[in-house]
């Protein structure tokens, strides 16, 4: 037999080799995944960080916010000005009321004093004729004994109410307090002088109850 007629070699072993290779490939274990490295205690680890820029507001929004703040401040200023104006008005009202009350108190006190003085003047004015009779009795020497003591006590009591007697010989003539009923000339005086007193005058405090009746001597 020749080489051309030799039977072909069987292909089974090649097929078996492919099957074995597929089996080995299928059963090959998966490669282990790389473990994440853990930081060692005490080791400084550089960490990446990202700087976030603050969000920028839109121009329109910033302008609107500024306008709102200005309006708010303007409103507060107006309210404060109104409060100050009202406070000034109330202060002036209090001052005016205080001044009016002070004037009212002064007027009431003055009117009360005038009423008391007028009442005293009326009572004492009614007693002046009695005092004139006592003066005449004293001038004639009749005011002695118990009657004289009573007269003195009456005069002392009336003096405590502010009654003051004036008018005596030798006093300078005062037209606001003396009523001249006679005028003479004398070389013994250098100014108008009371040389005789017909009736004494009386004062209640600074108030003239009655002028004194006198004779006046003028210098020559």
Secondary structure, DSSP 8 states (H G I E B T S, - for coil): --GGGS-----HHHHHHHHHHHHHHHH-------------TT----------------HHHHHHHHHHHHHHHHHHHHHHHHHHHHHHHHHHHHHHHHHHHHHHHHHHHHHHHHHHHHHHHHHHHHHHHHHHHHHHHHHTT---HHHHHHHHHHHHHHHHTTEEEE--TT-B--TTTEEEEEEEEETT-SS-EEEEEEE-EEEETTEEEE-EEEEEEEE-
